[in-house]
Amino acid sequence: MVHVNHLAKNNSVFSNFLAEIRDVKQQKDSMRFRRNLERMGEIMAYEISKTLEYQIVETETPLGTAQTSVLKEQPVIATILRAGLPLHIGILNMFDKAENAFIGAYRRHHKDNSFDVALEYLASPDLDNKILILCDPMLASGSSLLLTYNSLISRSKPRHTHIVSAVASQQGLDHLKKNLNPKDCTIWCGDIDEELTAQSYIVPGLGDAGDLAFGIKQ
């Protein structure tokens, strides 16, 4: 079963960062846009950490020994280049011993205004029986993320996958819930927007996260 967590449903400082990445005036500051995505990644990583397995270890302090719960294992963090990098860094800040995977996927537009999704690059460690965190800031149609997920699991099978997105469309979520296989996945969304245009842009969305973070591409 695919479970969806909608973080903006509950009031927290997370919504401050979400409001700023949507704000057309704030978006003029690319450094602040990147940092807000990074902070959102940190919060999502913290929420994901509550679902993971822990073990008790003894830690020697200057005055004695303390028993502490620590992660049994680190997840693998995967991102779709280039827009996913700030979210990725935020998650990596929390899981700082994690292995990492990187995927180059993009929309290939055609003259009739249609597009397909091309995947040109994938570098990943072994995922067998591991926890995978796959991040992409904009979950629009869901096609890029589904293609990436299928490419990753075609090589090795994670035990569970957490999908992290700053803003998702309801249509994209429905597409993933229907087509993710295996379905042992959890989706973490900052917010969910109802409208998706014919060109697969989320409304109100926030625009092109890659361009806002790193500059307009040709």
Residue frames relative to the residue before (quaternion, step in Angstrom):
aa qw qx qy qz dx dy dz
M 1.0000 0.0000 0.0000 0.0000 0.00 0.00 0.00
V 0.3133 -0.7306 0.5775 0.1856 3.59 -1.02 0.85
H 0.1248 -0.7999 0.5853 0.0444 3.59 -0.64 1.13
V 0.2025 -0.7883 0.5740 0.0901 3.59 -0.96 0.93
N 0.1396 -0.7620 0.6296 0.0597 3.57 -0.93 1.01
H 0.1475 -0.7928 0.5904 0.0343 3.58 -0.70 1.16
L 0.2646 -0.8356 0.4579 0.1484 3.58 0.02 1.31
A 0.6563 0.5350 -0.3233 0.4226 3.61 1.01 -0.72
K 0.5031 0.6503 -0.4289 0.3742 3.62 1.22 -0.17
N 0.7462 0.3115 -0.1766 0.5612 3.57 1.17 -0.59
N 0.4785 -0.6918 0.4613 0.2821 3.58 -0.83 0.98
S 0.2553 0.7212 -0.6165 0.1860 3.54 -0.96 1.00
V 0.6878 -0.4599 0.3478 0.4409 3.58 -1.28 0.13
F 0.4692 0.6762 -0.4330 0.3677 3.59 1.23 -0.34
S 0.6629 0.5284 -0.3075 0.4321 3.59 0.96 -0.87
N 0.5578 0.5818 -0.3914 0.4439 3.62 1.17 -0.46
F 0.6848 0.4762 -0.2791 0.4757 3.56 0.90 -0.96
L 0.6261 0.5383 -0.3259 0.4605 3.57 1.06 -0.78
A 0.6510 0.5156 -0.3154 0.4593 3.59 0.94 -0.89
E 0.6797 0.5006 -0.2987 0.4453 3.60 0.95 -0.84
I 0.6744 0.4717 -0.3323 0.4608 3.63 0.90 -0.71
R 0.6418 0.5035 -0.3291 0.4756 3.61 1.20 -0.39
D 0.6173 0.6094 -0.3298 0.3726 3.60 1.12 -0.74
V 0.4302 -0.7385 0.4593 0.2419 3.59 -0.54 1.22
K 0.6372 0.5103 -0.3337 0.4714 3.63 1.11 -0.55
Q 0.6706 0.4884 -0.2962 0.4733 3.57 0.93 -0.88
Q 0.6094 0.5968 -0.3455 0.3913 3.58 1.09 -0.68
K 0.5406 0.6215 -0.4067 0.3952 3.61 1.21 -0.28
D 0.6710 0.4304 -0.2761 0.5370 3.58 1.25 -0.39
S 0.2423 -0.8212 0.4997 0.1317 3.58 0.03 1.30
M 0.6153 0.5463 -0.3602 0.4396 3.59 1.06 -0.66
R 0.6641 0.4820 -0.3033 0.4845 3.59 0.99 -0.83
F 0.6055 0.5486 -0.3531 0.4557 3.61 1.03 -0.70
R 0.6668 0.4925 -0.2992 0.4726 3.59 0.90 -0.94
R 0.6784 0.5008 -0.3004 0.4458 3.57 0.88 -0.95
N 0.6399 0.5139 -0.3367 0.4616 3.61 1.01 -0.71
L 0.6324 0.5027 -0.3335 0.4860 3.59 0.99 -0.73
E 0.6303 0.5334 -0.3273 0.4594 3.56 1.02 -0.81
R 0.6718 0.4865 -0.3005 0.4708 3.60 0.91 -0.89
M 0.6185 0.5231 -0.3444 0.4745 3.59 1.07 -0.67
G 0.6281 0.5268 -0.3256 0.4712 3.57 1.07 -0.73
E 0.6329 0.5323 -0.3279 0.4568 3.58 1.02 -0.78
I 0.6710 0.4882 -0.3028 0.4687 3.59 0.93 -0.89
M 0.6549 0.5016 -0.3200 0.4659 3.59 0.94 -0.83
A 0.6240 0.5315 -0.3372 0.4631 3.58 1.04 -0.75
Y 0.6263 0.5299 -0.3304 0.4666 3.58 1.02 -0.79
E 0.6616 0.4937 -0.3090 0.4723 3.59 0.95 -0.86
I 0.6393 0.5158 -0.3223 0.4706 3.59 0.99 -0.81
S 0.6224 0.5778 -0.3439 0.4007 3.58 0.99 -0.83
K 0.6074 0.5699 -0.3527 0.4264 3.60 1.15 -0.54
T 0.6831 0.4904 -0.2789 0.4637 3.59 1.21 -0.45
L 0.6114 0.6044 -0.3356 0.3851 3.60 1.24 -0.29
E 0.5537 -0.6171 0.4532 0.3274 3.55 -1.31 0.24
Y 0.1582 -0.7952 0.5839 0.0406 3.55 -1.11 0.86
Q 0.1443 -0.7606 0.6241 0.1061 3.51 -1.34 0.33
I 0.4801 -0.6661 0.4928 0.2880 3.57 -1.18 0.59
V 0.0148 -0.7713 0.6363 0.0043 3.56 -0.97 0.91
E 0.3843 -0.6867 0.5633 0.2519 3.53 -1.26 0.47
T 0.1103 -0.7976 0.5928 0.0147 3.54 -0.82 1.09
E 0.3363 -0.7474 0.5400 0.1915 3.54 -0.80 1.04
T 0.1437 -0.7744 0.6135 0.0578 3.56 -0.81 1.06
P 0.6877 -0.4599 0.3305 0.4542 3.63 -1.20 0.09
L 0.7817 0.3423 -0.1680 0.4935 3.60 1.15 -0.55
G 0.8175 -0.0955 0.0733 0.5632 3.59 1.18 0.01
T 0.5586 -0.5751 0.4729 0.3654 3.54 -1.19 -0.65
A 0.1243 -0.7895 0.5994 0.0446 3.56 -0.94 0.94
Q 0.3071 -0.7170 0.5916 0.2042 3.53 -1.14 0.69
T 0.0101 -0.8117 0.5798 -0.0695 3.54 -0.79 1.09
S 0.3933 -0.6818 0.5612 0.2561 3.56 -1.16 0.68
V 0.0137 0.7861 -0.6170 0.0333 3.58 -0.86 1.00
L 0.6564 -0.5149 0.3792 0.4004 3.55 -1.24 0.45
K 0.4538 -0.6689 0.5171 0.2815 3.55 -1.05 0.80
E 0.7960 -0.0309 0.0542 0.6021 3.55 1.08 -0.75
Q 0.4417 -0.6605 0.5391 0.2793 3.52 -1.26 0.46
P 0.4571 -0.6677 0.5002 0.3082 3.61 -1.06 0.61
V 0.4080 -0.6096 0.5885 0.3401 3.52 -1.40 -0.10
I 0.2026 -0.7861 0.5765 0.0928 3.59 -0.81 1.04
A 0.0538 -0.8037 0.5925 -0.0107 3.56 -0.72 1.10
T 0.0481 -0.8063 0.5893 0.0171 3.57 -1.04 0.74
I 0.3854 -0.6759 0.5787 0.2443 3.51 -1.27 0.62
L 0.3578 -0.7569 0.5126 0.1904 3.57 -0.58 1.20
R 0.6919 -0.2265 -0.6754 -0.1180 1.57 -2.10 1.35
A 0.5279 0.6948 -0.3802 0.3065 3.53 1.27 -0.56
G 0.6754 0.5404 -0.2982 0.4036 3.58 1.06 -0.67
L 0.4677 0.7306 -0.4268 0.2555 3.59 1.21 -0.30
P 0.6712 0.4824 -0.3457 0.4442 3.69 0.77 -0.77
L 0.6281 0.5107 -0.3346 0.4825 3.61 0.98 -0.76
H 0.6295 0.5533 -0.3166 0.4442 3.55 0.99 -0.92
I 0.6658 0.4969 -0.3027 0.4670 3.58 0.87 -0.95
G 0.6365 0.5307 -0.3347 0.4485 3.59 0.97 -0.80
I 0.6693 0.4788 -0.2948 0.4856 3.59 0.94 -0.87
L 0.6575 0.5104 -0.3037 0.4637 3.57 1.01 -0.83
N 0.5645 0.5879 -0.3859 0.4322 3.61 1.13 -0.53
M 0.7144 0.4339 -0.2430 0.4922 3.57 1.08 -0.76
F 0.7488 0.2489 -0.1498 0.5958 3.59 0.99 -0.86
D 0.0086 -0.8971 0.4416 -0.0006 3.54 0.71 1.15
K 0.6715 0.4354 -0.3159 0.5097 3.61 1.24 0.05
A 0.4037 0.7516 -0.4455 0.2716 3.57 1.29 0.16
E 0.4395 -0.6093 0.5806 0.3138 3.52 -1.33 0.42
N 0.2637 -0.7918 0.5420 0.0984 3.56 -1.21 0.55
A 0.1182 -0.7609 0.6345 0.0668 3.52 -1.25 0.66
F 0.1212 -0.7954 0.5925 0.0406 3.57 -1.11 0.74
I 0.1020 -0.8057 0.5835 -0.0081 3.53 -0.93 1.02
G 0.2198 -0.7612 0.5972 0.1252 3.57 -0.93 0.91
A 0.1789 0.7688 -0.5904 0.1683 3.59 -0.35 1.27
Y 0.0559 0.8101 -0.5801 0.0634 3.57 -0.99 0.75
R 0.5364 -0.5909 0.4916 0.3484 3.53 -1.35 0.32
R 0.1669 -0.7644 0.6165 0.0879 3.57 -0.85 0.98
H 0.2000 -0.8292 0.5167 0.0732 3.57 -0.20 1.35
H 0.2421 -0.7633 0.5883 0.1125 3.55 -1.18 0.73
K 0.6924 -0.5156 0.3190 0.3911 3.57 -1.25 0.43
D 0.6824 0.4757 -0.2915 0.4722 3.62 1.11 -0.54
N 0.5644 -0.6372 0.3412 0.3988 3.57 1.36 0.39
S 0.5127 0.5884 -0.4479 0.4361 3.58 1.24 0.24
F 0.1038 -0.7857 0.6027 0.0927 3.57 -1.26 0.15
D 0.1551 -0.7262 0.6474 0.1714 3.49 -1.34 0.27
V 0.4758 -0.6645 0.4981 0.2899 3.57 -1.26 0.20
A 0.1392 -0.7918 0.5928 0.0478 3.55 -0.80 1.06
L 0.1577 -0.7593 0.6258 0.0839 3.56 -1.08 0.80
E 0.0973 -0.8528 0.5130 -0.0020 3.56 -0.48 1.22
Y 0.8107 0.1496 -0.0433 0.5643 3.60 1.13 -0.49
L 0.1061 0.7753 -0.6185 0.0720 3.57 -1.01 0.84
A 0.0481 0.7688 -0.6344 0.0639 3.54 -0.80 1.09
S 0.1476 0.8124 -0.5383 0.1688 3.56 -0.46 1.20
P 0.4326 -0.6425 0.5515 0.3096 3.57 -1.17 0.56
D 0.6809 -0.4293 0.3745 0.4603 3.57 -1.30 -0.05
L 0.2103 -0.8092 0.5416 0.0877 3.60 -0.82 1.02
D 0.3921 0.7627 -0.4617 0.2264 3.60 1.23 -0.16
N 0.8674 -0.0181 -0.0506 0.4946 3.54 -0.83 1.18
K 0.5313 0.6121 -0.4178 0.4105 3.59 1.17 0.53
I 0.4974 -0.5955 0.5261 0.3481 3.54 -1.35 0.16
L 0.1417 -0.7940 0.5894 0.0463 3.58 -0.76 1.08
I 0.0957 -0.7470 0.6548 0.0638 3.56 -1.03 0.88
L 0.0768 -0.8089 0.5826 -0.0177 3.57 -0.54 1.24
C 0.0350 -0.8460 0.5318 -0.0169 3.59 -0.48 1.15
D 0.0911 0.7305 -0.6692 0.1008 3.49 -1.18 0.92
P 0.4328 -0.7612 0.4000 0.2706 3.64 -0.43 1.11
M 0.7822 0.2381 -0.1294 0.5611 3.62 1.07 -0.67
L 0.0945 -0.7705 0.6298 0.0292 3.55 -0.63 1.16
A 0.0631 -0.8389 0.5404 -0.0130 3.57 0.06 1.32
S 0.8172 0.0707 -0.0210 0.5716 3.61 -0.06 -1.23
G 0.4472 -0.6900 0.4504 0.3480 3.57 1.18 -0.56
S 0.4772 0.7089 -0.4242 0.2996 3.60 1.26 -0.20
S 0.6671 0.4998 -0.3110 0.4565 3.60 0.89 -0.91
L 0.6886 0.4847 -0.2940 0.4522 3.54 0.89 -0.91
L 0.6442 0.5140 -0.3261 0.4630 3.58 1.00 -0.76
L 0.6347 0.5181 -0.3250 0.4724 3.59 0.99 -0.82
T 0.6592 0.5088 -0.3022 0.4640 3.58 0.96 -0.89
Y 0.6469 0.5248 -0.3091 0.4588 3.56 0.91 -0.94
N 0.6817 0.4876 -0.2938 0.4596 3.58 0.84 -0.96
S 0.6409 0.5203 -0.3276 0.4596 3.59 1.04 -0.73
L 0.6511 0.5185 -0.3115 0.4585 3.58 1.00 -0.83
I 0.7533 0.4026 -0.2380 0.4624 3.59 0.74 -1.00
S 0.5226 0.6143 -0.4306 0.4051 3.61 1.23 -0.10
R 0.6756 0.4833 -0.2790 0.4819 3.57 1.25 -0.48
S 0.7719 -0.1343 0.1299 0.6077 3.56 1.00 -0.88
K 0.4197 -0.7536 0.4720 0.1822 3.56 -1.10 0.76
P 0.2902 -0.7518 0.5658 0.1745 3.61 -0.57 1.13
R 0.5598 -0.6015 0.4549 0.3433 3.56 -1.23 0.49
H 0.7723 -0.0913 0.0793 0.6237 3.56 1.08 -0.76
T 0.2052 -0.7787 0.5838 0.1029 3.57 -1.11 0.72
H 0.1568 -0.7432 0.6452 0.0819 3.54 -1.04 0.95
I 0.1539 -0.7792 0.6042 0.0647 3.59 -0.74 1.09
V 0.1274 -0.8145 0.5659 0.0105 3.57 -0.71 1.15
S 0.0968 0.7889 -0.5974 0.1069 3.57 -0.81 1.05
A 0.4672 -0.6780 0.4898 0.2864 3.58 -1.00 0.82
V 0.7883 -0.0061 0.0411 0.6139 3.58 0.92 -0.96
A 0.0657 -0.7985 0.5984 0.0024 3.56 -0.90 0.98
S 0.3697 -0.6667 0.5838 0.2792 3.54 -1.26 0.40
Q 0.5752 -0.5810 0.4367 0.3754 3.56 -1.13 0.56
Q 0.6244 0.5456 -0.3380 0.4451 3.58 1.06 -0.74
G 0.6548 0.5098 -0.3092 0.4644 3.58 0.99 -0.83
L 0.6375 0.5177 -0.3230 0.4703 3.57 1.01 -0.79
D 0.6539 0.5098 -0.3141 0.4625 3.58 0.93 -0.88
H 0.6313 0.5374 -0.3246 0.4553 3.58 1.05 -0.81
L 0.6734 0.4845 -0.2980 0.4723 3.58 0.94 -0.86
K 0.6580 0.5192 -0.3228 0.4396 3.58 0.86 -0.93
K 0.6765 0.4889 -0.2887 0.4690 3.56 1.09 -0.68
N 0.8249 0.3286 -0.1142 0.4456 3.58 0.88 -0.97
L 0.5066 0.6233 -0.4541 0.3856 3.62 1.15 -0.19
N 0.1397 0.7828 -0.5921 0.1307 3.56 -0.81 1.02
P 0.4267 -0.2493 -0.8396 0.2254 1.59 -1.21 2.17
K 0.5077 -0.6939 0.4462 0.2483 3.55 -1.25 0.55
D 0.4259 0.6807 -0.4894 0.3403 3.61 1.18 0.39
C 0.3760 0.7123 -0.4762 0.3528 3.55 0.60 1.29
T 0.1537 -0.7421 0.6432 0.1095 3.53 -1.27 0.57
I 0.1938 -0.7824 0.5846 0.0927 3.57 -0.87 0.99
W 0.1310 -0.7782 0.6130 0.0383 3.55 -0.91 1.02
C 0.0225 -0.8152 0.5774 -0.0393 3.60 -0.46 1.23
G 0.4612 -0.6308 0.5393 0.3140 3.54 -1.11 0.66
D 0.7754 -0.1464 0.1227 0.6019 3.56 0.82 -1.04
I 0.2919 -0.7437 0.5808 0.1560 3.55 -1.27 0.48
D 0.1356 -0.7891 0.5972 0.0474 3.59 -0.73 1.12
E 0.4904 -0.7117 0.4346 0.2533 3.54 -1.02 0.86
E 0.7567 0.4251 -0.2208 0.4449 3.60 0.96 -0.84
L 0.0146 -0.7489 0.6626 -0.0033 3.53 -1.13 0.85
T 0.3713 -0.7548 0.4950 0.2176 3.59 -0.63 1.11
A 0.6914 -0.4606 0.3566 0.4274 3.56 -1.33 0.14
Q 0.6839 0.4481 -0.2718 0.5075 3.58 1.21 -0.52
S 0.4833 -0.7017 0.3926 0.3462 3.59 1.34 0.26
Y 0.4160 0.6384 -0.5294 0.3729 3.56 0.83 1.05
I 0.4243 -0.7122 0.5066 0.2369 3.55 -0.93 0.95
V 0.0931 -0.7773 0.6216 0.0272 3.57 -1.00 0.92
P 0.4886 -0.2197 -0.8356 0.1217 1.60 -1.59 1.96
G 0.2253 -0.8279 0.4990 0.1217 3.61 1.19 -0.33
L 0.3997 -0.6925 0.5138 0.3110 3.54 -1.03 -0.88
G 0.6270 -0.5064 0.3539 0.4745 3.59 1.25 -0.05
D 0.6985 -0.4259 0.3549 0.4524 3.55 -1.27 -0.46
A 0.3457 -0.7812 0.4830 0.1921 3.59 -0.29 1.27
G 0.6365 0.5346 -0.3365 0.4425 3.61 1.01 -0.70
D 0.6723 0.4852 -0.2950 0.4748 3.57 0.94 -0.89
L 0.6651 0.5120 -0.3059 0.4495 3.58 0.98 -0.86
A 0.6987 0.4662 -0.2678 0.4720 3.57 1.07 -0.69
F 0.8515 0.1864 -0.0244 0.4894 3.56 0.87 -0.99
G 0.6499 -0.5070 0.3282 0.4614 3.61 1.23 0.04
I 0.6018 -0.5948 0.4096 0.3409 3.52 -1.23 0.64
K 0.2725 -0.7628 0.5674 0.1480 3.56 -0.91 0.96
Q 0.4886 -0.6430 0.4983 0.3153 3.56 -1.22 0.45
